[in-house]
Amino acid sequence: MNLRRALLAGAAYGASGFAAGFVLGAVRVTQIVPRIGVFAAVALETPLMLAVGVVLARRLAFGSHAERAVTGASGLAVLIALEMALAVVLGTSATAWLHSLLTPAGALGFAGQIVFALLPLAMPRPRA
């Protein structure tokens, strides 16, 4: 197993997912939430983020099951770290951010992130 390569792919996977989520999240918060509410907005955004995840996973998933699992797990760790850092920069404490995951919208978003982490495992193994 090439651990270094899998960790680097995971970092790229998580950072790219965060970037896409940042753009979609800005639209969600400013345009969609005021019209339909937080939970419905997250419910609309989640499939879009998972579609982005499929595209990213197809490009970054490689090698053995173990390597793809490391890519997904490290990608999730990077994604969560970046989200928490953004929350803190925007004035939310890390504790408050963690508590937000216990809301229905937060739980739905976190469930989507878990699926995002599993996507590299679902990708077909690239042909050599």
Secondary structure, DSSP 4 states (H G I P E B T S, - for coil): --HHHHHHHHHHHHHHHHHHHHHHHHHIIIIIHHHH-HHHHHHHHHHHHHHHHHHHHHHH--SSHHHHHHHHHHHHHHHHHHHHHHHHHTT--HHHHHHHTTSHHHHHHHHHHHHHHHHHHHSPPPP-
